Amino acid sequence: MADKKGAAAVSSNPLESLVGKLKPNKMSGRMMKYPYTFTAKLAQFPFQYYLKNQWYLKYYFIGVFLCIPVFSKIQGLARSPENLKKWAEKKAH
């Protein structure tokens, strides 16, 4: 019985495991009627629903992760010593 419970808690999708960590604990057995604090609102927000059913949120995260290496490469080229030297020479004239 414990094996079934442990196997059900493990998810193949890493986003589901992340969202599962954000779910609030039900210490009193019931949820708040209205979450007053920002963290309580964040904990009760249905992230899993939006990740599964909203295409723009999914592709936003995919786009961000795909753009990070491109932007870091551009930043590395812009701040290279050769480029800084070239701009210093242009600025001196």
N, CA, C and O atoms as a CHARMM CRD file, in Angstrom:
* protein
*
  372
    1    1 MET  N      0.82300  -1.19200   0.00000 PROA 1      0.00000
    2    1 MET  CA     0.00000   0.00000   0.00000 PROA 1      0.00000
    3    1 MET  C      0.86800   1.25800   0.00000 PROA 1      0.00000
    4    1 MET  O      0.55400   2.23900  -0.67400 PROA 1      0.00000
    5    2 ALA  N      1.96000   1.21900   0.76100 PROA 2      0.00000
    6    2 ALA  CA     2.84200   2.37900   0.81000 PROA 2      0.00000
    7    2 ALA  C      3.54000   2.59000  -0.53000 PROA 2      0.00000
    8    2 ALA  O      3.83400   3.72400  -0.90800 PROA 2      0.00000
    9    3 ASP  N      3.81100   1.48100  -1.26100 PROA 3      0.00000
   10    3 ASP  CA     4.45300   1.61300  -2.55800 PROA 3      0.00000
   11    3 ASP  C      3.55100   2.31500  -3.54900 PROA 3      0.00000
   12    3 ASP  O      4.02600   3.13000  -4.33900 PROA 3      0.00000
   13    4 LYS  N      2.26200   2.02200  -3.52700 PROA 4      0.00000
   14    4 LYS  CA     1.32900   2.68600  -4.43400 PROA 4      0.00000
   15    4 LYS  C      1.26600   4.17300  -4.14300 PROA 4      0.00000
   16    4 LYS  O      1.22600   4.99500  -5.05800 PROA 4      0.00000
   17    5 LYS  N      1.25700   4.51000  -2.87100 PROA 5      0.00000
   18    5 LYS  CA     1.17100   5.90800  -2.49300 PROA 5      0.00000
   19    5 LYS  C      2.42800   6.65800  -2.91500 PROA 5      0.00000
   20    5 LYS  O      2.33500   7.78500  -3.40100 PROA 5      0.00000
   21    6 GLY  N      3.59500   6.05700  -2.73900 PROA 6      0.00000
   22    6 GLY  CA     4.85300   6.68500  -3.13000 PROA 6      0.00000
   23    6 GLY  C      4.97400   6.80000  -4.63200 PROA 6      0.00000
   24    6 GLY  O      5.50800   7.78700  -5.13900 PROA 6      0.00000
   25    7 ALA  N      4.48300   5.80200  -5.35300 PROA 7      0.00000
   26    7 ALA  CA     4.56000   5.83500  -6.81300 PROA 7      0.00000
   27    7 ALA  C      3.62100   6.88300  -7.38300 PROA 7      0.00000
   28    7 ALA  O      3.92600   7.49200  -8.40800 PROA 7      0.00000
   29    8 ALA  N      2.49300   7.10100  -6.74200 PROA 8      0.00000
   30    8 ALA  CA     1.54900   8.10500  -7.23000 PROA 8      0.00000
   31    8 ALA  C      2.08300   9.51200  -7.01400 PROA 8      0.00000
   32    8 ALA  O      1.75800  10.42200  -7.77700 PROA 8      0.00000
   33    9 ALA  N      2.89600   9.70200  -5.98300 PROA 9      0.00000
   34    9 ALA  CA     3.41800  11.03500  -5.69100 PROA 9      0.00000
   35    9 ALA  C      4.52800  11.42400  -6.66600 PROA 9      0.00000
   36    9 ALA  O      4.75500  12.61300  -6.89200 PROA 9      0.00000
   37   10 VAL  N      5.20900  10.46500  -7.23600 PROA 10     0.00000
   38   10 VAL  CA     6.29000  10.74800  -8.18100 PROA 10     0.00000
   39   10 VAL  C      5.68200  11.03000  -9.54300 PROA 10     0.00000
   40   10 VAL  O      4.86100  10.26100 -10.04400 PROA 10     0.00000
   41   11 SER  N      6.09400  12.14300 -10.13600 PROA 11     0.00000
   42   11 SER  CA     5.55900  12.53900 -11.43000 PROA 11     0.00000
   43   11 SER  C      6.67800  12.53900 -12.45300 PROA 11     0.00000
   44   11 SER  O      7.82500  12.85700 -12.13700 PROA 11     0.00000
   45   12 SER  N      6.33600  12.17800 -13.68900 PROA 12     0.00000
   46   12 SER  CA     7.33900  12.19400 -14.74900 PROA 12     0.00000
   47   12 SER  C      7.56500  13.61400 -15.26500 PROA 12     0.00000
   48   12 SER  O      8.60900  13.89200 -15.85500 PROA 12     0.00000
   49   13 ASN  N      6.62200  14.50000 -15.05800 PROA 13     0.00000
   50   13 ASN  CA     6.72800  15.87000 -15.51400 PROA 13     0.00000
   51   13 ASN  C      7.35500  16.73100 -14.41700 PROA 13     0.00000
   52   13 ASN  O      6.80600  16.79200 -13.31700 PROA 13     0.00000
   53   14 PRO  N      8.48000  17.39600 -14.67200 PROA 14     0.00000
   54   14 PRO  CA     9.10600  18.19700 -13.62400 PROA 14     0.00000
   55   14 PRO  C      8.27600  19.40400 -13.21000 PROA 14     0.00000
   56   14 PRO  O      8.37600  19.85400 -12.06900 PROA 14     0.00000
   57   15 LEU  N      7.45200  19.94100 -14.12200 PROA 15     0.00000
   58   15 LEU  CA     6.60800  21.08100 -13.75200 PROA 15     0.00000
   59   15 LEU  C      5.54600  20.67600 -12.73700 PROA 15     0.00000
   60   15 LEU  O      5.21400  21.45000 -11.83900 PROA 15     0.00000
   61   16 GLU  N      5.01100  19.46200 -12.87800 PROA 16     0.00000
   62   16 GLU  CA     4.00100  18.99700 -11.93300 PROA 16     0.00000
   63   16 GLU  C      4.60100  18.81100 -10.54400 PROA 16     0.00000
   64   16 GLU  O      3.94700  19.10300  -9.54200 PROA 16     0.00000
   65   17 SER  N      5.83300  18.33000 -10.47700 PROA 17     0.00000
   66   17 SER  CA     6.45900  18.16600  -9.17100 PROA 17     0.00000
   67   17 SER  C      6.73700  19.52700  -8.53400 PROA 17     0.00000
   68   17 SER  O      6.62600  19.67400  -7.31700 PROA 17     0.00000
   69   18 LEU  N      7.10300  20.54000  -9.36200 PROA 18     0.00000
   70   18 LEU  CA     7.32200  21.88200  -8.84100 PROA 18     0.00000
   71   18 LEU  C      6.01700  22.48800  -8.33800 PROA 18     0.00000
   72   18 LEU  O      5.97800  23.09800  -7.26900 PROA 18     0.00000
   73   19 VAL  N      4.95200  22.31700  -9.11200 PROA 19     0.00000
   74   19 VAL  CA     3.65400  22.85200  -8.71200 PROA 19     0.00000
   75   19 VAL  C      3.15000  22.13200  -7.46900 PROA 19     0.00000
   76   19 VAL  O      2.51600  22.74600  -6.61100 PROA 19     0.00000
   77   20 GLY  N      3.42400  20.84800  -7.36500 PROA 20     0.00000
   78   20 GLY  CA     3.00800  20.08400  -6.18800 PROA 20     0.00000
   79   20 GLY  C      3.65100  20.59500  -4.91100 PROA 20     0.00000
   80   20 GLY  O      3.05400  20.52400  -3.83700 PROA 20     0.00000
   81   21 LYS  N      4.87600  21.11300  -5.02900 PROA 21     0.00000
   82   21 LYS  CA     5.54500  21.66900  -3.86000 PROA 21     0.00000
   83   21 LYS  C      4.90500  22.97800  -3.41700 PROA 21     0.00000
   84   21 LYS  O      4.99000  23.33800  -2.24300 PROA 21     0.00000
   85   22 LEU  N      4.26800  23.69100  -4.33500 PROA 22     0.00000
   86   22 LEU  CA     3.67100  24.98400  -4.01000 PROA 22     0.00000
   87   22 LEU  C      2.26600  24.86800  -3.43900 PROA 22     0.00000
   88   22 LEU  O      1.72100  25.85000  -2.93500 PROA 22     0.00000
   89   23 LYS  N      1.67300  23.68000  -3.51000 PROA 23     0.00000
   90   23 LYS  CA     0.32100  23.52100  -2.99400 PROA 23     0.00000
   91   23 LYS  C      0.32800  23.68300  -1.48000 PROA 23     0.00000
   92   23 LYS  O      1.25000  23.21900  -0.81000 PROA 23     0.00000
   93   24 PRO  N     -0.69400  24.34000  -0.93600 PROA 24     0.00000
   94   24 PRO  CA    -0.71200  24.56100   0.50800 PROA 24     0.00000
   95   24 PRO  C     -1.00500  23.27600   1.27400 PROA 24     0.00000
   96   24 PRO  O     -1.72200  22.39800   0.79500 PROA 24     0.00000
   97   25 ASN  N     -0.44200  23.18500   2.45900 PROA 25     0.00000
   98   25 ASN  CA    -0.74700  22.06400   3.33900 PROA 25     0.00000
   99   25 ASN  C     -2.08400  22.32700   4.01100 PROA 25     0.00000
  100   25 ASN  O     -2.40500  23.46400   4.35600 PROA 25     0.00000
  101   26 LYS  N     -2.84700  21.28600   4.19200 PROA 26     0.00000
  102   26 LYS  CA    -4.13400  21.43500   4.86300 PROA 26     0.00000
  103   26 LYS  C     -3.96400  21.01400   6.31500 PROA 26     0.00000
  104   26 LYS  O     -4.33900  19.90700   6.70100 PROA 26     0.00000
  105   27 MET  N     -3.39800  21.90400   7.10900 PROA 27     0.00000
  106   27 MET  CA    -3.13600  21.56100   8.50200 PROA 27     0.00000
  107   27 MET  C     -4.43300  21.49700   9.29800 PROA 27     0.00000
  108   27 MET  O     -4.58900  20.62300  10.15100 PROA 27     0.00000
  109   28 SER  N     -5.36400  22.40900   9.03400 PROA 28     0.00000
  110   28 SER  CA    -6.60000  22.41800   9.78800 PROA 28     0.00000
  111   28 SER  C     -7.68100  21.58600   9.11100 PROA 28     0.00000
  112   28 SER  O     -8.76800  21.42300   9.66400 PROA 28     0.00000
  113   29 GLY  N     -7.40300  21.06600   7.93900 PROA 29     0.00000
  114   29 GLY  CA    -8.38900  20.26600   7.24100 PROA 29     0.00000
  115   29 GLY  C     -9.22900  21.07400   6.27600 PROA 29     0.00000
  116   29 GLY  O    -10.04100  20.50400   5.54700 PROA 29     0.00000
  117   30 ARG  N     -9.05700  22.38800   6.24800 PROA 30     0.00000
  118   30 ARG  CA    -9.81000  23.22700   5.31000 PROA 30     0.00000
  119   30 ARG  C     -8.94100  24.38300   4.85900 PROA 30     0.00000
  120   30 ARG  O     -8.00800  24.79100   5.55100 PROA 30     0.00000
  121   31 MET  N     -9.26100  24.89400   3.70300 PROA 31     0.00000
  122   31 MET  CA    -8.48000  25.99700   3.14000 PROA 31     0.00000
  123   31 MET  C     -9.09900  27.32000   3.59200 PROA 31     0.00000
  124   31 MET  O    -10.24500  27.37500   4.03800 PROA 31     0.00000
  125   32 MET  N     -8.30300  28.38100   3.46300 PROA 32     0.00000
  126   32 MET  CA    -8.81000  29.71300   3.79700 PROA 32     0.00000
  127   32 MET  C     -9.88200  30.11500   2.78500 PROA 32     0.00000
  128   32 MET  O     -9.76900  29.78900   1.60400 PROA 32     0.00000
  129   33 LYS  N    -10.92000  30.82000   3.23800 PROA 33     0.00000
  130   33 LYS  CA   -11.93700  31.30100   2.30700 PROA 33     0.00000
  131   33 LYS  C    -11.35400  32.35400   1.38200 PROA 33     0.00000
  132   33 LYS  O    -11.61200  32.35000   0.17800 PROA 33     0.00000
  133   34 TYR  N    -10.57600  33.24400   1.94500 PROA 34     0.00000
  134   34 TYR  CA    -9.90500  34.25200   1.13100 PROA 34     0.00000
  135   34 TYR  C     -8.45600  34.35100   1.59600 PROA 34     0.00000
  136   34 TYR  O     -8.20700  34.65400   2.76300 PROA 34     0.00000
  137   35 PRO  N     -7.51100  34.10600   0.71700 PROA 35     0.00000
  138   35 PRO  CA    -6.10200  34.21400   1.11700 PROA 35     0.00000
  139   35 PRO  C     -5.69800  35.68400   1.21100 PROA 35     0.00000
  140   35 PRO  O     -5.74200  36.40000   0.21100 PROA 35     0.00000
  141   36 TYR  N     -5.31200  36.13300   2.38200 PROA 36     0.00000
  142   36 TYR  CA    -5.01300  37.54800   2.60200 PROA 36     0.00000
  143   36 TYR  C     -3.61100  37.93600   2.16500 PROA 36     0.00000
  144   36 TYR  O     -3.41000  39.02700   1.63100 PROA 36     0.00000
  145   37 THR  N     -2.65600  37.07300   2.38100 PROA 37     0.00000
  146   37 THR  CA    -1.28300  37.43800   2.05700 PROA 37     0.00000
  147   37 THR  C     -0.95400  37.04100   0.61400 PROA 37     0.00000
  148   37 THR  O     -1.62900  36.21100   0.00400 PROA 37     0.00000
  149   38 PHE  N      0.09700  37.65600   0.09800 PROA 38     0.00000
  150   38 PHE  CA     0.50800  37.36000  -1.26900 PROA 38     0.00000
  151   38 PHE  C      0.94500  35.91200  -1.41000 PROA 38     0.00000
  152   38 PHE  O      0.63400  35.26000  -2.40700 PROA 38     0.00000
  153   39 THR  N      1.67000  35.40600  -0.41200 PROA 39     0.00000
  154   39 THR  CA     2.12800  34.02000  -0.49300 PROA 39     0.00000
  155   39 THR  C      0.96200  33.04400  -0.41800 PROA 39     0.00000
  156   39 THR  O      1.00500  31.98800  -1.04900 PROA 39     0.00000
  157   40 ALA  N     -0.07900  33.37500   0.34100 PROA 40     0.00000
  158   40 ALA  CA    -1.25100  32.50600   0.38800 PROA 40     0.00000
  159   40 ALA  C     -1.97900  32.51900  -0.95800 PROA 40     0.00000
  160   40 ALA  O     -2.46800  31.48400  -1.41200 PROA 40     0.00000
  161   41 LYS  N     -2.05000  33.68500  -1.58800 PROA 41     0.00000
  162   41 LYS  CA    -2.65400  33.76900  -2.91900 PROA 41     0.00000
  163   41 LYS  C     -1.83400  32.97900  -3.93600 PROA 41     0.00000
  164   41 LYS  O     -2.38300  32.28500  -4.79300 PROA 41     0.00000
  165   42 LEU  N     -0.51700  33.09500  -3.82700 PROA 42     0.00000
  166   42 LEU  CA     0.36800  32.36700  -4.73000 PROA 42     0.00000
  167   42 LEU  C      0.23600  30.86000  -4.52400 PROA 42     0.00000
  168   42 LEU  O      0.26600  30.09500  -5.48800 PROA 42     0.00000
  169   43 ALA  N      0.09000  30.43500  -3.27500 PROA 43     0.00000
  170   43 ALA  CA    -0.02700  29.00600  -2.98100 PROA 43     0.00000
  171   43 ALA  C     -1.34500  28.43600  -3.49800 PROA 43     0.00000
  172   43 ALA  O     -1.39700  27.26400  -3.87200 PROA 43     0.00000
  173   44 GLN  N     -2.40300  29.22900  -3.52800 PROA 44     0.00000
  174   44 GLN  CA    -3.69900  28.72200  -3.97400 PROA 44     0.00000
  175   44 GLN  C     -3.95600  28.94600  -5.46500 PROA 44     0.00000
  176   44 GLN  O     -4.98200  28.50700  -5.98400 PROA 44     0.00000
  177   45 PHE  N     -3.05000  29.61300  -6.15100 PROA 45     0.00000
  178   45 PHE  CA    -3.23900  29.84700  -7.57800 PROA 45     0.00000
  179   45 PHE  C     -3.13900  28.52700  -8.33600 PROA 45     0.00000
  180   45 PHE  O     -2.23400  27.73800  -8.06300 PROA 45     0.00000
  181   46 PRO  N     -4.03200  28.26800  -9.26900 PROA 46     0.00000
  182   46 PRO  CA    -4.02900  26.97200  -9.98600 PROA 46     0.00000
  183   46 PRO  C     -2.98300  26.92000 -11.10900 PROA 46     0.00000
  184   46 PRO  O     -3.33600  26.92600 -12.28900 PROA 46     0.00000
  185   47 PHE  N     -1.70200  26.86800 -10.74000 PROA 47     0.00000
  186   47 PHE  CA    -0.62200  26.83400 -11.72300 PROA 47     0.00000
  187   47 PHE  C     -0.74100  25.63600 -12.65400 PROA 47     0.00000
  188   47 PHE  O     -0.53000  25.76200 -13.86000 PROA 47     0.00000
  189   48 GLN  N     -1.07300  24.48700 -12.10700 PROA 48     0.00000
  190   48 GLN  CA    -1.13000  23.26800 -12.90800 PROA 48     0.00000
  191   48 GLN  C     -2.18400  23.39200 -14.00400 PROA 48     0.00000
  192   48 GLN  O     -1.96100  22.94100 -15.12800 PROA 48     0.00000
  193   49 TYR  N     -3.32000  23.99400 -13.69200 PROA 49     0.00000
  194   49 TYR  CA    -4.37200  24.18100 -14.68600 PROA 49     0.00000
  195   49 TYR  C     -3.88400  25.07400 -15.82900 PROA 49     0.00000
  196   49 TYR  O     -4.09200  24.76600 -17.00300 PROA 49     0.00000
  197   50 TYR  N     -3.23400  26.17900 -15.47100 PROA 50     0.00000
  198   50 TYR  CA    -2.77300  27.11000 -16.49500 PROA 50     0.00000
  199   50 TYR  C     -1.64700  26.51700 -17.33500 PROA 50     0.00000
  200   50 TYR  O     -1.59200  26.75500 -18.54200 PROA 50     0.00000
  201   51 LEU  N     -0.75300  25.75300 -16.72300 PROA 51     0.00000
  202   51 LEU  CA     0.32200  25.13900 -17.48600 PROA 51     0.00000
  203   51 LEU  C     -0.20200  24.10000 -18.46600 PROA 51     0.00000
  204   51 LEU  O      0.35900  23.92400 -19.54700 PROA 51     0.00000
  205   52 LYS  N     -1.27000  23.41400 -18.09400 PROA 52     0.00000
  206   52 LYS  CA    -1.82300  22.38200 -18.97800 PROA 52     0.00000
  207   52 LYS  C     -2.74300  22.96700 -20.04700 PROA 52     0.00000
  208   52 LYS  O     -2.76900  22.45600 -21.16700 PROA 52     0.00000
  209   53 ASN  N     -3.49000  24.01100 -19.74000 PROA 53     0.00000
  210   53 ASN  CA    -4.56600  24.46400 -20.62000 PROA 53     0.00000
  211   53 ASN  C     -4.32500  25.78500 -21.33400 PROA 53     0.00000
  212   53 ASN  O     -5.11200  26.14700 -22.20800 PROA 53     0.00000
  213   54 GLN  N     -3.28500  26.50800 -21.00200 PROA 54     0.00000
  214   54 GLN  CA    -3.02700  27.79900 -21.63900 PROA 54     0.00000
  215   54 GLN  C     -1.74100  27.71500 -22.45000 PROA 54     0.00000
  216   54 GLN  O     -0.65900  27.55300 -21.88500 PROA 54     0.00000
  217   55 TRP  N     -1.84900  27.82200 -23.74800 PROA 55     0.00000
  218   55 TRP  CA    -0.69400  27.64700 -24.62800 PROA 55     0.00000
  219   55 TRP  C      0.32000  28.76800 -24.47100 PROA 55     0.00000
  220   55 TRP  O      1.52300  28.52100 -24.55800 PROA 55     0.00000
  221   56 TYR  N     -0.13800  29.99700 -24.24200 PROA 56     0.00000
  222   56 TYR  CA     0.79000  31.12600 -24.20200 PROA 56     0.00000
  223   56 TYR  C      1.71400  31.05300 -22.99800 PROA 56     0.00000
  224   56 TYR  O      2.86800  31.46900 -23.10000 PROA 56     0.00000
  225   57 LEU  N      1.26300  30.55200 -21.88200 PROA 57     0.00000
  226   57 LEU  CA     2.11300  30.44400 -20.70600 PROA 57     0.00000
  227   57 LEU  C      3.18700  29.37800 -20.92900 PROA 57     0.00000
  228   57 LEU  O      4.34600  29.56600 -20.55900 PROA 57     0.00000
  229   58 LYS  N      2.78900  28.26000 -21.53700 PROA 58     0.00000
  230   58 LYS  CA     3.74200  27.19700 -21.84200 PROA 58     0.00000
  231   58 LYS  C      4.82800  27.69600 -22.78900 PROA 58     0.00000
  232   58 LYS  O      6.01800  27.49900 -22.54000 PROA 58     0.00000
  233   59 TYR  N      4.41500  28.33800 -23.86700 PROA 59     0.00000
  234   59 TYR  CA     5.37100  28.79200 -24.86600 PROA 59     0.00000
  235   59 TYR  C      6.16400  30.00400 -24.39500 PROA 59     0.00000
  236   59 TYR  O      7.25300  30.25400 -24.91400 PROA 59     0.00000
  237   60 TYR  N      5.66200  30.75600 -23.44300 PROA 60     0.00000
  238   60 TYR  CA     6.42300  31.85100 -22.85400 PROA 60     0.00000
  239   60 TYR  C      7.66500  31.29600 -22.16300 PROA 60     0.00000
  240   60 TYR  O      8.77300  31.78600 -22.38100 PROA 60     0.00000
  241   61 PHE  N      7.47700  30.27600 -21.33000 PROA 61     0.00000
  242   61 PHE  CA     8.60800  29.67600 -20.62100 PROA 61     0.00000
  243   61 PHE  C      9.57100  29.00500 -21.59200 PROA 61     0.00000
  244   61 PHE  O     10.78600  29.08400 -21.41100 PROA 61     0.00000
  245   62 ILE  N      9.04500  28.34800 -22.61400 PROA 62     0.00000
  246   62 ILE  CA     9.91200  27.72500 -23.61900 PROA 62     0.00000
  247   62 ILE  C     10.72700  28.80400 -24.33700 PROA 62     0.00000
  248   62 ILE  O     11.92700  28.63500 -24.54900 PROA 62     0.00000
  249   63 GLY  N     10.08700  29.89700 -24.70800 PROA 63     0.00000
  250   63 GLY  CA    10.77200  30.99700 -25.38700 PROA 63     0.00000
  251   63 GLY  C     11.84800  31.63000 -24.52400 PROA 63     0.00000
  252   63 GLY  O     12.92800  31.95600 -25.01800 PROA 63     0.00000
  253   64 VAL  N     11.56800  31.80400 -23.25800 PROA 64     0.00000
  254   64 VAL  CA    12.56300  32.38500 -22.35100 PROA 64     0.00000
  255   64 VAL  C     13.78100  31.48000 -22.26400 PROA 64     0.00000
  256   64 VAL  O     14.91600  31.95000 -22.34600 PROA 64     0.00000
  257   65 PHE  N     13.55000  30.18600 -22.09900 PROA 65     0.00000
  258   65 PHE  CA    14.68200  29.26000 -21.97600 PROA 65     0.00000
  259   65 PHE  C     15.46400  29.14100 -23.28000 PROA 65     0.00000
  260   65 PHE  O     16.67400  28.91800 -23.24800 PROA 65     0.00000
  261   66 LEU  N     14.80100  29.28600 -24.42000 PROA 66     0.00000
  262   66 LEU  CA    15.51800  29.24200 -25.68800 PROA 66     0.00000
  263   66 LEU  C     16.29500  30.53000 -25.95500 PROA 66     0.00000
  264   66 LEU  O     17.32200  30.49700 -26.63300 PROA 66     0.00000
  265   67 CYS  N     15.82500  31.65300 -25.43800 PROA 67     0.00000
  266   67 CYS  CA    16.49400  32.93400 -25.68100 PROA 67     0.00000
  267   67 CYS  C     17.67000  33.18900 -24.74500 PROA 67     0.00000
  268   67 CYS  O     18.54700  33.98900 -25.07300 PROA 67     0.00000
  269   68 ILE  N     17.71100  32.54400 -23.61200 PROA 68     0.00000
  270   68 ILE  CA    18.79600  32.78500 -22.65300 PROA 68     0.00000
  271   68 ILE  C     20.16600  32.54200 -23.27000 PROA 68     0.00000
  272   68 ILE  O     21.03200  33.40400 -23.11800 PROA 68     0.00000
  273   69 PRO  N     20.42900  31.41400 -23.96400 PROA 69     0.00000
  274   69 PRO  CA    21.76200  31.24300 -24.55400 PROA 69     0.00000
  275   69 PRO  C     22.06800  32.25600 -25.65700 PROA 69     0.00000
  276   69 PRO  O     23.21100  32.68700 -25.80100 PROA 69     0.00000
  277   70 VAL  N     21.05900  32.63400 -26.43000 PROA 70     0.00000
  278   70 VAL  CA    21.27900  33.61300 -27.50500 PROA 70     0.00000
  279   70 VAL  C     21.66500  34.96100 -26.91100 PROA 70     0.00000
  280   70 VAL  O     22.63200  35.57900 -27.35500 PROA 70     0.00000
  281   71 PHE  N     20.92200  35.42200 -25.91600 PROA 71     0.00000
  282   71 PHE  CA    21.22100  36.71200 -25.29700 PROA 71     0.00000
  283   71 PHE  C     22.55000  36.69600 -24.55200 PROA 71     0.00000
  284   71 PHE  O     23.26400  37.69800 -24.54600 PROA 71     0.00000
  285   72 SER  N     22.89100  35.57000 -23.92200 PROA 72     0.00000
  286   72 SER  CA    24.17500  35.51200 -23.22300 PROA 72     0.00000
  287   72 SER  C     25.32700  35.53800 -24.22500 PROA 72     0.00000
  288   72 SER  O     26.37400  36.11700 -23.93400 PROA 72     0.00000
  289   73 LYS  N     25.15800  34.92700 -25.39300 PROA 73     0.00000
  290   73 LYS  CA    26.18400  34.97000 -26.43800 PROA 73     0.00000
  291   73 LYS  C     26.35800  36.40300 -26.94700 PROA 73     0.00000
  292   73 LYS  O     27.48600  36.86300 -27.12300 PROA 73     0.00000
  293   74 ILE  N     25.25300  37.10600 -27.18400 PROA 74     0.00000
  294   74 ILE  CA    25.32100  38.50500 -27.62700 PROA 74     0.00000
  295   74 ILE  C     26.00100  39.36300 -26.56700 PROA 74     0.00000
  296   74 ILE  O     26.83100  40.21300 -26.89100 PROA 74     0.00000
  297   75 GLN  N     25.65300  39.14500 -25.30500 PROA 75     0.00000
  298   75 GLN  CA    26.25500  39.90500 -24.21500 PROA 75     0.00000
  299   75 GLN  C     27.75100  39.63200 -24.12900 PROA 75     0.00000
  300   75 GLN  O     28.54400  40.54800 -23.91000 PROA 75     0.00000
  301   76 GLY  N     28.13900  38.36000 -24.30200 PROA 76     0.00000
  302   76 GLY  CA    29.56200  38.01300 -24.27300 PROA 76     0.00000
  303   76 GLY  C     30.33100  38.68000 -25.40200 PROA 76     0.00000
  304   76 GLY  O     31.45200  39.14500 -25.19600 PROA 76     0.00000
  305   77 LEU  N     29.74200  38.73300 -26.59800 PROA 77     0.00000
  306   77 LEU  CA    30.40600  39.39500 -27.72300 PROA 77     0.00000
  307   77 LEU  C     30.49000  40.90100 -27.51800 PROA 77     0.00000
  308   77 LEU  O     31.48800  41.52500 -27.87800 PROA 77     0.00000
  309   78 ALA  N     29.45300  41.48300 -26.94500 PROA 78     0.00000
  310   78 ALA  CA    29.44400  42.93400 -26.73400 PROA 78     0.00000
  311   78 ALA  C     30.44700  43.35400 -25.66800 PROA 78     0.00000
  312   78 ALA  O     30.99500  44.45500 -25.73200 PROA 78     0.00000
  313   79 ARG  N     30.69000  42.49400 -24.69500 PROA 79     0.00000
  314   79 ARG  CA    31.60800  42.84700 -23.60900 PROA 79     0.00000
  315   79 ARG  C     32.97400  42.19500 -23.76900 PROA 79     0.00000
  316   79 ARG  O     33.73800  42.12300 -22.80600 PROA 79     0.00000
  317   80 SER  N     33.28900  41.72700 -24.95200 PROA 80     0.00000
  318   80 SER  CA    34.60400  41.12300 -25.18600 PROA 80     0.00000
  319   80 SER  C     35.67700  42.21900 -25.16200 PROA 80     0.00000
  320   80 SER  O     35.38800  43.37400 -25.47700 PROA 80     0.00000
  321   81 PRO  N     36.89500  41.86900 -24.79500 PROA 81     0.00000
  322   81 PRO  CA    37.96000  42.88800 -24.73200 PROA 81     0.00000
  323   81 PRO  C     38.20900  43.56800 -26.08000 PROA 81     0.00000
  324   81 PRO  O     38.48300  44.76700 -26.12900 PROA 81     0.00000
  325   82 GLU  N     38.11600  42.80700 -27.17300 PROA 82     0.00000
  326   82 GLU  CA    38.32800  43.40900 -28.49500 PROA 82     0.00000
  327   82 GLU  C     37.26500  44.46500 -28.79100 PROA 82     0.00000
  328   82 GLU  O     37.57400  45.54600 -29.29300 PROA 82     0.00000
  329   83 ASN  N     36.03800  44.14900 -28.48100 PROA 83     0.00000
  330   83 ASN  CA    34.94500  45.08800 -28.74800 PROA 83     0.00000
  331   83 ASN  C     35.05300  46.31400 -27.84400 PROA 83     0.00000
  332   83 ASN  O     34.80300  47.43400 -28.28900 PROA 83     0.00000
  333   84 LEU  N     35.42000  46.11300 -26.59000 PROA 84     0.00000
  334   84 LEU  CA    35.57500  47.25300 -25.68600 PROA 84     0.00000
  335   84 LEU  C     36.70600  48.17300 -26.15600 PROA 84     0.00000
  336   84 LEU  O     36.60900  49.39600 -26.05600 PROA 84     0.00000
  337   85 LYS  N     37.77200  47.56700 -26.66500 PROA 85     0.00000
  338   85 LYS  CA    38.89100  48.35900 -27.17600 PROA 85     0.00000
  339   85 LYS  C     38.46500  49.16600 -28.40000 PROA 85     0.00000
  340   85 LYS  O     38.83500  50.33100 -28.54600 PROA 85     0.00000
  341   86 LYS  N     37.68100  48.53000 -29.28200 PROA 86     0.00000
  342   86 LYS  CA    37.21100  49.22200 -30.48400 PROA 86     0.00000
  343   86 LYS  C     36.32500  50.41400 -30.11300 PROA 86     0.00000
  344   86 LYS  O     36.44100  51.48100 -30.71600 PROA 86     0.00000
  345   87 TRP  N     35.44400  50.23900 -29.12800 PROA 87     0.00000
  346   87 TRP  CA    34.57200  51.32800 -28.72000 PROA 87     0.00000
  347   87 TRP  C     35.34300  52.43000 -28.00300 PROA 87     0.00000
  348   87 TRP  O     34.99100  53.60500 -28.10800 PROA 87     0.00000
  349   88 ALA  N     36.38300  52.05900 -27.28000 PROA 88     0.00000
  350   88 ALA  CA    37.20300  53.07100 -26.62000 PROA 88     0.00000
  351   88 ALA  C     37.92300  53.92300 -27.65600 PROA 88     0.00000
  352   88 ALA  O     38.07500  55.13200 -27.47700 PROA 88     0.00000
  353   89 GLU  N     38.37400  53.27900 -28.76000 PROA 89     0.00000
  354   89 GLU  CA    39.03100  54.03800 -29.83400 PROA 89     0.00000
  355   89 GLU  C     38.04300  54.96700 -30.52500 PROA 89     0.00000
  356   89 GLU  O     38.39200  56.10100 -30.85200 PROA 89     0.00000
  357   90 LYS  N     36.82400  54.51100 -30.75300 PROA 90     0.00000
  358   90 LYS  CA    35.80500  55.37200 -31.37800 PROA 90     0.00000
  359   90 LYS  C     35.43400  56.53200 -30.48600 PROA 90     0.00000
  360   90 LYS  O     35.19700  57.64200 -30.96100 PROA 90     0.00000
  361   91 LYS  N     35.38400  56.27500 -29.18800 PROA 91     0.00000
  362   91 LYS  CA    35.01000  57.32300 -28.24500 PROA 91     0.00000
  363   91 LYS  C     36.11800  58.37100 -28.12200 PROA 91     0.00000
  364   91 LYS  O     35.83500  59.53900 -27.85800 PROA 91     0.00000
  365   92 ALA  N     37.37600  57.96500 -28.31200 PROA 92     0.00000
  366   92 ALA  CA    38.51400  58.87700 -28.19300 PROA 92     0.00000
  367   92 ALA  C     38.52800  59.87800 -29.35000 PROA 92     0.00000
  368   92 ALA  O     39.04000  60.98600 -29.18800 PROA 92     0.00000
  369   93 HSD  N     37.98800  59.52200 -30.49000 PROA 93     0.00000
  370   93 HSD  CA    38.01700  60.43000 -31.65400 PROA 93     0.00000
  371   93 HSD  C     36.94200  61.41900 -31.56300 PROA 93     0.00000
  372   93 HSD  O     36.80600  62.26500 -32.44700 PROA 93     0.00000
